[in-house]
Amino acid sequence: MKSNAASYKKAAILTASPERLILMLYDGALDAMGRAKSGFEIEELKTRNETISNNLIKAQNIFGELQRSLRMDKSTEYTDQMYGLYDFYAMKLNEANFKKVEEPIDVVIKLFTDIRNAWCEMLSKQKIKAEVVMPTQGIGVGSGISLRA
């Protein structure tokens, strides 16, 4: 069963658009932070610390990947701000990992969830723009069906 899930996940990644891959990274970071927070409930100290640490490091690695996905060669206010935000998130998670406290994780989850939701909304609006347009709406080529840009 596990190999089926892994195959499905691999296929989803290989066929996803770049925008969808970013959303998958956002979701992965949120999942890792949620698992790290769950680690605080573990009684056995070694397992607790490993669960917290491993998942926070995973989220930090995702923030690094998100930074690398930015088009820094075409630096804009957006790319500069997002790069700084990802840096801030990684720094807060580093603090949470070092001190083994939840508060910095909560801050990152709250702020990052807003960005994730905005990205998701942007993707849904893109999908709406790509719907089929009939030639009676003034746009169309060939057989009468085209896509809005």
Contacts in CASP RR format, 6 or more apart in sequence:
PFRMAT RR
TARGET T0000
AUTHOR 0000-0000-0000
METHOD contacts of the structure
MODEL  1
MKSNAASYKKAAILTASPERLILMLYDGALDAMGRAKSGFEIEELKTRNE
TISNNLIKAQNIFGELQRSLRMDKSTEYTDQMYGLYDFYAMKLNEANFKK
VEEPIDVVIKLFTDIRNAWCEMLSKQKIKAEVVMPTQGIGVGSGISLRA
12 24 0 8 1.000
13 21 0 8 1.000
13 24 0 8 1.000
16 24 0 8 1.000
18 69 0 8 1.000
19 119 0 8 1.000
19 122 0 8 1.000
19 123 0 8 1.000
19 126 0 8 1.000
20 123 0 8 1.000
22 66 0 8 1.000
22 69 0 8 1.000
22 119 0 8 1.000
23 116 0 8 1.000
23 119 0 8 1.000
23 120 0 8 1.000
23 123 0 8 1.000
25 62 0 8 1.000
25 65 0 8 1.000
25 66 0 8 1.000
25 69 0 8 1.000
26 66 0 8 1.000
26 112 0 8 1.000
26 115 0 8 1.000
26 116 0 8 1.000
26 119 0 8 1.000
27 116 0 8 1.000
28 59 0 8 1.000
28 62 0 8 1.000
29 59 0 8 1.000
29 62 0 8 1.000
29 63 0 8 1.000
29 66 0 8 1.000
29 112 0 8 1.000
30 109 0 8 1.000
30 112 0 8 1.000
30 113 0 8 1.000
30 116 0 8 1.000
32 55 0 8 1.000
32 56 0 8 1.000
32 58 0 8 1.000
32 59 0 8 1.000
32 62 0 8 1.000
33 55 0 8 1.000
33 56 0 8 1.000
33 59 0 8 1.000
33 93 0 8 1.000
33 105 0 8 1.000
33 108 0 8 1.000
33 109 0 8 1.000
33 112 0 8 1.000
34 55 0 8 1.000
34 105 0 8 1.000
34 109 0 8 1.000
35 51 0 8 1.000
35 55 0 8 1.000
36 51 0 8 1.000
36 52 0 8 1.000
36 55 0 8 1.000
36 56 0 8 1.000
36 59 0 8 1.000
36 96 0 8 1.000
36 105 0 8 1.000
37 102 0 8 1.000
37 105 0 8 1.000
37 106 0 8 1.000
37 109 0 8 1.000
38 51 0 8 1.000
39 48 0 8 1.000
39 51 0 8 1.000
39 52 0 8 1.000
39 55 0 8 1.000
40 48 0 8 1.000
40 52 0 8 1.000
40 100 0 8 1.000
40 102 0 8 1.000
42 48 0 8 1.000
42 51 0 8 1.000
49 100 0 8 1.000
52 96 0 8 1.000
52 97 0 8 1.000
52 100 0 8 1.000
53 97 0 8 1.000
56 93 0 8 1.000
56 94 0 8 1.000
56 96 0 8 1.000
56 97 0 8 1.000
56 105 0 8 1.000
57 97 0 8 1.000
59 89 0 8 1.000
59 93 0 8 1.000
59 108 0 8 1.000
60 90 0 8 1.000
60 93 0 8 1.000
60 94 0 8 1.000
63 86 0 8 1.000
63 87 0 8 1.000
63 89 0 8 1.000
63 90 0 8 1.000
63 93 0 8 1.000
64 86 0 8 1.000
64 90 0 8 1.000
66 82 0 8 1.000
66 86 0 8 1.000
67 82 0 8 1.000
67 83 0 8 1.000
67 86 0 8 1.000
67 87 0 8 1.000
70 79 0 8 1.000
70 82 0 8 1.000
70 83 0 8 1.000
71 79 0 8 1.000
72 79 0 8 1.000
72 83 0 8 1.000
85 111 0 8 1.000
85 115 0 8 1.000
89 108 0 8 1.000
89 111 0 8 1.000
89 112 0 8 1.000
92 104 0 8 1.000
92 105 0 8 1.000
92 107 0 8 1.000
92 108 0 8 1.000
93 104 0 8 1.000
93 105 0 8 1.000
93 108 0 8 1.000
95 101 0 8 1.000
95 104 0 8 1.000
96 102 0 8 1.000
96 103 0 8 1.000
96 104 0 8 1.000
96 105 0 8 1.000
129 148 0 8 1.000
129 149 0 8 1.000
130 147 0 8 1.000
130 148 0 8 1.000
131 147 0 8 1.000
131 148 0 8 1.000
132 145 0 8 1.000
132 146 0 8 1.000
132 147 0 8 1.000
133 139 0 8 1.000
133 140 0 8 1.000
133 145 0 8 1.000
133 146 0 8 1.000
133 147 0 8 1.000
133 148 0 8 1.000
134 144 0 8 1.000
134 145 0 8 1.000
135 144 0 8 1.000
135 145 0 8 1.000
139 146 0 8 1.000
139 148 0 8 1.000
140 146 0 8 1.000
END
